[in-house]
Amino acid sequence: MSKKELVAHVGKCVRKMGAQSVVTSQIVAARFGLHTTDLEVLDLIFLRQEATAGELALATGLSTGSVTALVGRLEKAGYVKRHADPTDRRKVIVRIDDDAIEPIKSVYMPTQERMFKLWSTFPSRDLEVIADFVSRSTALAVECAEDIRRNTERSQPKRRRARKRLPDAVPERT
């Protein structure tokens, strides 16, 4: 396989993995009565240990109002708790409730164990290359998503809802 073909093959493999990740998220989210975005944001908070609404808005491209509503749903479901920021009283820090997410973690655990077993078959030097590839690709994907978001906002004028036109004259009843 030529380098060009190999790069194209890697691209297809990454797309398939991304699509499968979305499908898996939808399945797990449905199992817990969550929206897929809510589950993914829950994972972002879990990976960061904590996050502010502003950080989540930047990470997802959602408006701060949408993030506030999303965090409200997660809090109502018991998955997260809001805490006052000790350095800035205007900010709220969102943290995972570890006990509440145990059922979600238990659904993912068999998959994680199987993946770790697979990944453990690779030599350390290969895992270093894979980790570098995934990290750099993810960072670039974040940049590209922001570019798309920015360009979409500029190129897509906000559309107003069409009003229902009322007839010029209402016919009289006979």
TORLUMPA-616383 format. One record per residue: residue number from 0; residue in one letter; x, y, z of N, C-alpha, C, O in turn. Coordinates in pm, whole numbers, plus 50000, padded with zeros to 5 digits. Last residue first. Layout:
// residues N
<NUM,"A",<X,Y,Z>,<X,Y,Z>,<X,Y,Z>,<X,Y,Z>>
...
***
This chain:
// residues 174
<173,"T",<42714,53339,50616>,<42578,53361,50562>,<42480,53271,50628>,<42361,53274,50596>>
<172,"R",<42982,53530,50726>,<42899,53409,50736>,<42763,53438,50678>,<42707,53548,50691>>
<171,"E",<43222,53686,50514>,<43113,53694,50609>,<43039,53562,50610>,<43033,53491,50510>>
<170,"P",<43572,53622,50496>,<43438,53618,50436>,<43332,53619,50544>,<43350,53562,50652>>
<169,"V",<43812,53854,50569>,<43748,53735,50621>,<43607,53732,50562>,<43531,53828,50575>>
<168,"A",<44072,53953,50358>,<43939,53978,50409>,<43881,53846,50457>,<43899,53742,50394>>
<167,"D",<44328,53856,50330>,<44304,54001,50329>,<44167,54035,50386>,<44151,54136,50455>>
<166,"P",<44422,53595,50560>,<44357,53641,50437>,<44328,53791,50447>,<44307,53845,50555>>
<165,"L",<44746,53599,50701>,<44601,53601,50718>,<44538,53647,50588>,<44595,53729,50516>>
<164,"R",<45019,53391,50687>,<44951,53507,50630>,<44802,53494,50654>,<44742,53389,50629>>
<163,"K",<45228,53310,50946>,<45113,53267,50867>,<45045,53393,50815>,<45018,53487,50890>>
<162,"R",<45569,53392,50907>,<45440,53413,50972>,<45330,53360,50882>,<45339,53365,50760>>
<161,"A",<45856,53200,50923>,<45757,53263,50837>,<45626,53276,50914>,<45580,53181,50977>>
<160,"R",<46116,53275,51142>,<46000,53190,51111>,<45905,53268,51021>,<45878,53386,51043>>
<159,"R",<46425,53369,51007>,<46308,53401,51087>,<46197,53307,51047>,<46186,53267,50931>>
<158,"R",<46752,53255,51028>,<46624,53255,50956>,<46512,53286,51052>,<46506,53234,51164>>
<157,"K",<47064,53396,51016>,<46955,53347,51101>,<46824,53361,51026>,<46793,53466,50968>>
<156,"P",<47281,53284,50758>,<47204,53390,50822>,<47094,53329,50908>,<47039,53224,50876>>
<155,"Q",<47570,53124,50757>,<47429,53090,50769>,<47354,53204,50836>,<47361,53221,50958>>
<154,"S",<47830,53208,50765>,<47769,53186,50634>,<47620,53156,50640>,<47552,53163,50538>>
<153,"R",<47896,53236,51035>,<47907,53350,50946>,<47829,53330,50817>,<47769,53424,50765>>
<152,"E",<47852,52980,51136>,<47781,53093,51194>,<47785,53214,51101>,<47686,53287,51090>>
<151,"T",<48033,52837,50983>,<47891,52810,50967>,<47809,52927,51021>,<47710,52968,50960>>
<150,"N",<48277,52930,51077>,<48240,52954,50938>,<48091,52932,50914>,<48030,53002,50832>>
<149,"R",<48265,52836,51344>,<48283,52979,51316>,<48236,53010,51174>,<48163,53108,51153>>
<148,"R",<48241,52558,51304>,<48140,52632,51381>,<48145,52780,51347>,<48042,52842,51323>>
<147,"I",<48478,52507,51166>,<48349,52479,51102>,<48240,52560,51171>,<48156,52621,51105>>
<146,"D",<48664,52580,51365>,<48664,52647,51234>,<48530,52629,51165>,<48474,52725,51111>>
<145,"E",<48597,52392,51563>,<48580,52535,51590>,<48579,52615,51460>,<48500,52709,51447>>
<144,"A",<48669,52161,51428>,<48530,52180,51468>,<48502,52326,51496>,<48398,52379,51458>>
<143,"C",<48945,52203,51408>,<48863,52198,51286>,<48715,52219,51317>,<48645,52287,51243>>
<142,"E",<49022,52188,51679>,<49046,52310,51601>,<48955,52315,51479>,<48895,52418,51450>>
<141,"V",<48946,51921,51729>,<48886,52030,51807>,<48902,52162,51732>,<48807,52240,51721>>
<140,"A",<49116,51789,51552>,<48971,51779,51533>,<48897,51889,51609>,<48798,51943,51560>>
<139,"L",<49363,51842,51669>,<49333,51900,51539>,<49183,51896,51512>,<49128,51991,51455>>
<138,"A",<49331,51688,51902>,<49355,51833,51912>,<49323,51903,51781>,<49262,52010,51780>>
<137,"T",<49306,51434,51784>,<49196,51491,51861>,<49211,51642,51874>,<49114,51716,51858>>
<136,"S",<49558,51403,51668>,<49439,51402,51582>,<49320,51464,51653>,<49242,51538,51593>>
<135,"R",<49720,51404,51897>,<49735,51510,51796>,<49614,51518,51704>,<49572,51627,51667>>
<134,"S",<49618,51171,52026>,<49621,51302,52092>,<49629,51416,51991>,<49552,51512,51999>>
<133,"V",<49655,50967,51834>,<49521,50998,51883>,<49517,51137,51946>,<49424,51213,51921>>
<132,"F",<49938,50979,51799>,<49846,50993,51686>,<49708,51037,51733>,<49650,51132,51680>>
<131,"D",<50027,50926,52060>,<50062,51051,51995>,<49966,51080,51880>,<49918,51193,51865>>
<130,"A",<49923,50667,52090>,<49880,50773,52182>,<49910,50912,52122>,<49828,51003,52132>>
<129,"I",<50067,50536,51886>,<49920,50542,51881>,<49869,50656,51969>,<49783,50732,51927>>
<128,"V",<50328,50564,51982>,<50292,50622,51852>,<50140,50638,51843>,<50091,50741,51797>>
<127,"E",<50302,50419,52222>,<50345,50559,52226>,<50308,50630,52096>,<50263,50744,52100>>
<126,"L",<50234,50170,52121>,<50136,50242,52200>,<50173,50390,52212>,<50085,50476,52213>>
<125,"D",<50478,50100,52003>,<50361,50121,51918>,<50253,50200,51993>,<50189,50287,51935>>
<124,"R",<50636,50074,52232>,<50673,50177,52132>,<50556,50206,52038>,<50535,50320,51996>>
<123,"S",<50508,49856,52363>,<50507,49991,52421>,<50538,50099,52318>,<50473,50203,52317>>
<122,"P",<50320,49643,52138>,<50443,49680,52210>,<50436,49826,52258>,<50365,49908,52199>>
<121,"F",<49987,49530,52202>,<50080,49610,52123>,<50206,49640,52205>,<50198,49659,52326>>
<120,"T",<49821,49410,52377>,<49893,49320,52287>,<49995,49397,52201>,<50079,49336,52136>>
<119,"S",<49682,49603,52510>,<49798,49547,52578>,<49878,49452,52490>,<49992,49417,52523>>
<118,"W",<49462,49642,52352>,<49570,49740,52343>,<49697,49688,52409>,<49808,49724,52369>>
<117,"L",<49303,49421,52438>,<49350,49433,52299>,<49472,49524,52291>,<49573,49488,52232>>
<116,"K",<49262,49496,52706>,<49325,49367,52675>,<49381,49369,52532>,<49493,49324,52509>>
<115,"F",<49130,49736,52672>,<49261,49736,52736>,<49336,49606,52708>,<49458,49606,52689>>
<114,"M",<48893,49635,52554>,<48981,49725,52478>,<49122,49726,52539>,<49221,49719,52466>>
<113,"R",<48789,49485,52765>,<48822,49419,52639>,<48916,49504,52555>,<49008,49452,52493>>
<112,"E",<48750,49689,52955>,<48838,49576,52986>,<48882,49505,52858>,<48999,49468,52844>>
<111,"Q",<48563,49849,52819>,<48696,49903,52854>,<48794,49789,52883>,<48909,49794,52839>>
<110,"T",<48347,49672,52809>,<48409,49720,52685>,<48549,49770,52713>,<48643,49739,52640>>
<109,"P",<48289,49644,53085>,<48328,49528,53004>,<48395,49567,52872>,<48490,49502,52828>>
<108,"M",<48236,49927,53158>,<48350,49852,53209>,<48384,49728,53125>,<48502,49708,53096>>
<107,"Y",<48000,50053,53077>,<48119,50070,52994>,<48234,49976,53033>,<48321,49948,52951>>
<106,"V",<47831,49983,53285>,<47795,49945,53148>,<47917,49952,53057>,<47935,49867,52970>>
<105,"S",<47956,50096,53503>,<47947,49950,53498>,<47905,49901,53359>,<47940,49789,53320>>
<104,"K",<47923,50368,53455>,<48058,50310,53446>,<48051,50158,53433>,<48130,50098,53361>>
<103,"I",<47651,50382,53511>,<47698,50411,53376>,<47837,50349,53356>,<47864,50287,53254>>
<102,"P",<47647,50320,53786>,<47574,50235,53690>,<47619,50258,53545>,<47625,50164,53466>>
<101,"E",<47816,50535,53889>,<47859,50395,53893>,<47780,50306,53796>,<47841,50223,53729>>
<100,"I",<47728,50792,53911>,<47766,50746,53776>,<47812,50601,53773>,<47845,50549,53667>>
<99,"A",<47675,50827,54182>,<47563,50830,54087>,<47601,50777,53949>,<47516,50724,53878>>
<98,"D",<47925,50829,54303>,<47832,50719,54330>,<47721,50711,54226>,<47679,50603,54186>>
<97,"D",<48035,51074,54204>,<48094,50944,54172>,<47999,50827,54194>,<47993,50735,54112>>
<96,"D",<47909,51332,54058>,<47878,51257,54180>,<47921,51113,54150>,<47851,51040,54080>>
<95,"I",<48129,51571,53910>,<48060,51443,53903>,<48026,51395,54043>,<48103,51414,54136>>
<94,"R",<48083,51925,53921>,<48160,51804,53952>,<48070,51682,53945>,<47949,51690,53971>>
<93,"V",<48117,52251,53814>,<48035,52131,53804>,<48126,52011,53829>,<48231,51997,53766>>
<92,"I",<48126,52566,53960>,<48204,52451,53916>,<48114,52329,53921>,<48043,52306,54019>>
<91,"V",<48034,52888,53866>,<47992,52765,53931>,<48076,52652,53873>,<48095,52643,53752>>
<90,"K",<48115,53233,53920>,<48130,53104,53851>,<48080,52989,53937>,<48084,52992,54060>>
<89,"R",<48100,53448,54086>,<48009,53447,53970>,<48010,53313,53898>,<47917,53282,53824>>
<88,"R",<48298,53425,54275>,<48163,53389,54316>,<48062,53390,54201>,<47951,53339,54216>>
<87,"D",<48596,53294,54245>,<48511,53385,54168>,<48366,53347,54193>,<48317,53247,54140>>
<86,"T",<48723,53115,54409>,<48800,53232,54366>,<48715,53334,54290>,<48757,53448,54272>>
<85,"P",<48551,52903,54461>,<48605,52979,54575>,<48680,53106,54535>,<48699,53195,54618>>
<84,"D",<48254,52855,54298>,<48398,52871,54274>,<48454,52956,54388>,<48410,53069,54408>>
<83,"A",<48011,52637,54432>,<48057,52775,54413>,<48208,52774,54392>,<48281,52701,54459>>
<82,"H",<47900,52355,54248>,<47973,52408,54364>,<48015,52550,54331>,<48051,52581,54217>>
<81,"R",<47662,52113,54154>,<47721,52245,54131>,<47784,52293,54262>,<47729,52275,54371>>
<80,"K",<47694,51774,54061>,<47659,51874,54163>,<47728,52003,54127>,<47840,52003,54074>>
<79,"V",<47557,51507,53861>,<47653,51612,53891>,<47601,51700,54004>,<47482,51700,54037>>
<78,"Y",<47355,51313,53859>,<47489,51278,53811>,<47596,51381,53846>,<47714,51347,53858>>
<77,"G",<47087,51360,53916>,<47176,51321,54025>,<47319,51290,53985>,<47397,51245,54069>>
<76,"A",<46907,51466,53747>,<46921,51320,53741>,<47017,51268,53848>,<47027,51147,53869>>
<75,"K",<46960,51732,53803>,<46829,51678,53841>,<46833,51525,53841>,<46770,51461,53926>>
<74,"E",<47211,51750,53681>,<47199,51768,53826>,<47067,51708,53876>,<47064,51641,53979>>
<73,"L",<47146,51716,53415>,<47237,51620,53478>,<47228,51629,53631>,<47238,51528,53701>>
<72,"R",<46980,51940,53381>,<46926,51805,53360>,<47013,51701,53429>,<46963,51609,53494>>
<71,"G",<47167,52144,53433>,<47047,52132,53516>,<46984,51993,53503>,<46941,51935,53603>>
<70,"V",<47339,52108,53221>,<47389,52081,53357>,<47272,52066,53453>,<47276,51983,53544>>
<69,"L",<47158,52193,53021>,<47213,52058,53020>,<47263,52020,53159>,<47232,51911,53209>>
<68,"A",<47118,52462,53090>,<47005,52370,53088>,<47051,52224,53095>,<46992,52143,53165>>
<67,"T",<47382,52552,53058>,<47316,52566,53187>,<47197,52471,53197>,<47178,52406,53300>>
<66,"V",<47416,52503,52786>,<47498,52429,52883>,<47434,52436,53021>,<47432,52337,53093>>
<65,"S",<47238,52689,52682>,<47216,52545,52657>,<47294,52461,52756>,<47244,52360,52805>>
<64,"G",<47363,52923,52772>,<47227,52891,52815>,<47195,52744,52795>,<47132,52681,52881>>
<63,"T",<47600,52918,52633>,<47605,52904,52778>,<47466,52872,52834>,<47455,52801,52933>>
<62,"S",<47569,52704,52343>,<47559,52834,52409>,<47565,52812,52560>,<47538,52702,52608>>
<61,"L",<47816,52463,52243>,<47681,52498,52285>,<47682,52637,52347>,<47785,52683,52397>>
<60,"G",<48069,52385,52196>,<48011,52476,52099>,<47867,52512,52131>,<47803,52584,52055>>
<59,"T",<48208,52228,52374>,<48100,52168,52296>,<48046,52256,52184>,<47985,52207,52090>>
<58,"A",<48404,52380,52498>,<48438,52244,52455>,<48333,52185,52360>,<48366,52103,52275>>
<57,"L",<48267,52617,52564>,<48379,52620,52469>,<48409,52481,52413>,<48435,52467,52293>>
<56,"A",<48085,52511,52749>,<48036,52579,52629>,<48146,52584,52522>,<48121,52558,52405>>
<55,"L",<48259,52420,52944>,<48178,52323,52870>,<48121,52384,52743>,<48110,52317,52640>>
<54,"E",<48358,52664,53035>,<48449,52565,52976>,<48373,52462,52894>,<48419,52421,52787>>
<53,"G",<48120,52776,53134>,<48192,52840,53025>,<48288,52745,52955>,<48299,52745,52833>>
<52,"A",<48061,52608,53346>,<47969,52613,53232>,<48038,52675,53111>,<48018,52630,52997>>
<51,"T",<48361,52438,53449>,<48264,52546,53460>,<48173,52540,53338>,<48205,52475,53238>>
<50,"A",<48441,52114,53583>,<48436,52212,53473>,<48337,52322,53507>,<48243,52302,53584>>
<49,"E",<48638,51831,53689>,<48542,51939,53714>,<48547,52034,53596>,<48643,52037,53520>>
<48,"Q",<48761,51611,53573>,<48738,51612,53718>,<48635,51718,53757>,<48555,51697,53848>>
<47,"R",<48777,51567,53305>,<48842,51688,53357>,<48840,51694,53510>,<48911,51776,53569>>
<46,"L",<48627,51334,53272>,<48767,51335,53230>,<48844,51453,53287>,<48964,51442,53315>>
<45,"F",<48375,51423,53367>,<48446,51313,53434>,<48595,51315,53400>,<48679,51301,53489>>
<44,"I",<48311,51613,53175>,<48328,51656,53314>,<48408,51549,53390>,<48498,51582,53468>>
<43,"L",<48293,51442,52953>,<48390,51553,52954>,<48417,51600,53097>,<48532,51624,53134>>
<42,"D",<48078,51282,53035>,<48211,51222,53020>,<48319,51330,53019>,<48426,51311,53077>>
<41,"L",<47876,51472,53026>,<47905,51405,53153>,<48044,51343,53148>,<48119,51351,53245>>
<40,"V",<47880,51514,52753>,<47924,51623,52842>,<47954,51567,52981>,<48049,51612,53046>>
<39,"E",<47776,51266,52671>,<47912,51306,52630>,<47965,51420,52717>,<48083,51421,52750>>
<38,"L",<47519,51274,52787>,<47613,51169,52824>,<47756,51209,52789>,<47848,51188,52869>>
<37,"D",<47412,51495,52652>,<47423,51499,52797>,<47524,51394,52845>,<47606,51422,52933>>
<36,"T",<47413,51401,52389>,<47497,51515,52424>,<47517,51523,52575>,<47627,51554,52622>>
<35,"T",<47218,51197,52409>,<47356,51164,52379>,<47451,51278,52417>,<47558,51253,52472>>
<34,"H",<47003,51226,52691>,<47033,51264,52553>,<47181,51233,52532>,<47261,51240,52626>>
<33,"L",<46905,50946,52895>,<46979,51070,52871>,<46983,51100,52722>,<46968,51011,52638>>
<32,"G",<46816,50703,52992>,<46720,50812,52973>,<46785,50947,52953>,<46728,51050,52989>>
<31,"F",<46995,50499,52996>,<46984,50578,53118>,<46889,50697,53103>,<46883,50782,53192>>
<30,"R",<46974,50396,52740>,<46957,50304,52854>,<46935,50380,52984>,<46863,50333,53072>>
<29,"A",<47045,50614,52586>,<46906,50569,52587>,<46878,50479,52707>,<46772,50486,52768>>
<28,"A",<47323,50615,52634>,<47240,50729,52675>,<47094,50686,52685>,<47026,50720,52782>>
<27,"V",<47399,50373,52512>,<47415,50391,52656>,<47326,50506,52706>,<47262,50493,52810>>
<26,"I",<47332,50430,52242>,<47277,50312,52310>,<47283,50331,52461>,<47185,50306,52531>>
<25,"Q",<47483,50660,52191>,<47337,50665,52179>,<47272,50548,52253>,<47170,50566,52320>>
<24,"S",<47742,50561,52225>,<47692,50666,52314>,<47540,50673,52310>,<47475,50691,52413>>
<23,"T",<47751,50384,52007>,<47761,50332,52143>,<47708,50434,52244>,<47636,50398,52337>>
<22,"V",<47738,50571,51797>,<47634,50470,51812>,<47634,50414,51954>,<47528,50398,52015>>
<21,"V",<47978,50712,51841>,<47850,50782,51847>,<47736,50682,51870>,<47647,50706,51952>>
<20,"S",<48162,50506,51800>,<48158,50573,51929>,<48025,50647,51948>,<47966,50644,52056>>
<19,"Q",<48120,50453,51532>,<48086,50351,51631>,<48077,50411,51770>,<47993,50370,51850>>
<18,"A",<48222,50690,51424>,<48081,50658,51406>,<48036,50553,51508>,<47928,50564,51565>>
<17,"G",<48492,50663,51499>,<48412,50775,51548>,<48263,50747,51537>,<48187,50777,51629>>
<16,"M",<48561,50433,51355>,<48571,50432,51501>,<48487,50545,51561>,<48418,50525,51661>>
<15,"K",<48523,50531,51094>,<48443,50418,51143>,<48444,50412,51295>,<48340,50389,51357>>
<14,"R",<48721,50731,51091>,<48579,50766,51072>,<48488,50655,51123>,<48387,50682,51188>>
<13,"V",<48949,50574,51120>,<48917,50672,51223>,<48771,50713,51213>,<48703,50727,51315>>
<12,"C",<48938,50429,50877>,<48934,50359,51006>,<48894,50454,51119>,<48813,50418,51205>>
<11,"K",<48965,50635,50690>,<48842,50556,50695>,<48828,50485,50829>,<48719,50480,50887>>
<10,"G",<49229,50721,50756>,<49115,50813,50762>,<48983,50739,50771>,<48897,50776,50851>>
<9,"V",<49373,50492,50695>,<49368,50537,50835>,<49249,50632,50852>,<49177,50624,50951>>
<8,"H",<49335,50499,50416>,<49284,50386,50494>,<49271,50424,50642>,<49171,50393,50707>>
<7,"A",<49474,50732,50350>,<49330,50724,50323>,<49266,50612,50405>,<49155,50628,50456>>
<6,"V",<49730,50648,50424>,<49670,50763,50492>,<49518,50762,50472>,<49442,50787,50565>>
<5,"L",<49761,50441,50239>,<49763,50411,50381>,<49699,50524,50462>,<49624,50500,50556>>
<4,"E",<49763,50580,49999>,<49657,50482,50024>,<49647,50450,50173>,<49537,50433,50227>>
<3,"K",<49996,50729,50039>,<49870,50798,50014>,<49752,50704,50043>,<49653,50744,50105>>
<2,"K",<50187,50525,50060>,<50161,50611,50176>,<50027,50683,50160>,<49952,50696,50257>>
<1,"S",<50059,50218,49913>,<50137,50342,49909>,<50103,50427,50032>,<50002,50403,50099>>
<0,"M",<50085,49883,50000>,<50000,50000,50000>,<50090,50124,50000>,<50185,50132,50078>>
***
